[in-house]
């Protein structure tokens, strides 16, 4: 059975959401997972592999903080590369959502040029 669009969208924006959370404050993986579980209903197990990948990509770095109620916690913070990734992904997300909204609202996409419109019209004519 194919994944629902909701699952695909969540997977697509997970890195962006983590970057945004860490831009506000450093955090540990369980706290990030809890926040995303509440906000977008993401499973906790999804976060840990993502955090490892983001660390190996240089977007986050870690440090340990002693916990009064157990072992030390590994905290994550954004690196400069992580902040650049956040800026780029935020720009891409906003452009994408505007384009989707224009399609849903029945408006012509802003990126459509006259040549593209002519090609679509010609293609439709050929189909008939």
Secondary structure, DSSP 8 states (H G I E B T S, - for coil): ----HHHHHHHHHHHHHHHHHHHH--EEHHHHHHHHHHHH---THHHHHHHHHHHHTTSEEEEEEEETTEEEEEEEEE-HHHHHHHHHHHHHHHHHHHHHHHHHTT---TT--HHHHHHHHHHHHHH-
